[in-house]
Amino acid sequence: MLCAGNSKGATSDAKGFYKLQLPVGNQTINSSCIGRVSTTRNLNLYSDGKLDVDMEIMVNILEGAEVVAHGKEILDR
């Protein structure tokens, strides 16, 4: 999560939650996560508060994929 126009940002904790402290006024928040659609929110902050941002899952359909595996031969014991 990143606030446009300044260097404030945050990463999620182990449970996926963010905590970001911003000054009162107009702010633009950009949220992105692997496998999710990026979102931009324009906020007018008056005081302390909480904002829940739901992020839409992004599905990438592959037309073809190649899987290559490398390993060692397993010997019977």
C-alpha positions as CSV (number, residue, x, y, z in Angstrom):
1,M,0.0,0.0,0.0
2,L,1.4,3.4,-1.0
3,C,0.3,6.9,-0.6
4,A,0.8,8.9,-3.8
5,G,2.6,12.2,-3.4
6,N,4.7,11.3,-0.4
7,S,7.0,8.5,0.6
8,K,4.5,6.8,3.1
9,G,3.7,3.2,2.5
10,A,3.1,-0.1,4.3
11,T,3.3,-3.8,3.7
12,S,0.9,-6.3,5.2
13,D,1.4,-8.2,8.4
14,A,1.2,-12.1,8.6
15,K,-2.6,-11.9,8.5
16,G,-2.7,-9.5,5.5
17,F,-3.6,-6.3,7.4
18,Y,-2.0,-2.9,6.7
19,K,-1.4,0.0,9.0
20,L,-0.7,3.4,7.5
21,Q,-0.6,6.7,9.3
22,L,-1.4,9.7,7.1
23,P,-2.0,13.4,7.7
24,V,-5.4,15.0,7.5
25,G,-6.4,16.2,4.0
26,N,-6.7,14.7,0.5
27,Q,-4.8,11.5,0.0
28,T,-4.5,9.0,-2.9
29,I,-3.9,5.4,-1.8
30,N,-2.6,2.8,-4.2
31,S,-3.0,-0.9,-3.2
32,S,-1.4,-3.8,-5.0
33,C,-0.8,-7.4,-4.3
34,I,0.3,-10.4,-6.3
35,G,-2.8,-12.2,-7.7
36,R,-5.1,-9.2,-7.1
37,V,-6.3,-6.3,-9.2
38,S,-4.5,-3.0,-8.1
39,T,-6.8,-0.3,-6.7
40,T,-6.6,3.4,-6.3
41,R,-8.7,5.3,-3.7
42,N,-9.0,9.0,-3.3
43,L,-9.6,9.9,0.4
44,N,-10.4,13.1,2.2
45,L,-9.1,12.5,5.8
46,Y,-10.7,14.5,8.6
47,S,-9.5,12.6,11.6
48,D,-8.4,9.1,12.8
49,G,-10.3,6.3,11.1
50,K,-10.3,2.9,9.5
51,L,-10.7,2.0,5.9
52,D,-11.4,-1.5,4.6
53,V,-10.2,-2.1,1.0
54,D,-11.5,-5.2,-0.7
55,M,-9.2,-6.4,-3.5
56,E,-10.6,-8.3,-6.5
57,I,-8.9,-11.5,-7.4
58,M,-7.1,-11.3,-10.8
59,V,-7.3,-14.5,-12.9
60,N,-4.7,-15.1,-15.5
61,I,-5.6,-17.8,-18.0
62,L,-2.6,-19.4,-19.7
63,E,-3.0,-20.8,-23.2
64,G,-0.1,-23.2,-22.6
65,A,2.5,-23.9,-20.0
66,E,5.7,-25.9,-19.9
67,V,6.7,-27.5,-16.7
68,V,10.4,-28.6,-16.3
69,A,11.6,-30.5,-13.4
70,H,15.2,-31.4,-12.5
71,G,16.1,-34.0,-9.9
72,K,18.3,-36.8,-8.8
73,E,17.6,-40.5,-9.2
74,I,16.2,-42.1,-6.0
75,L,17.9,-45.3,-5.1
76,D,16.1,-48.2,-3.3
77,R,17.3,-48.9,0.1
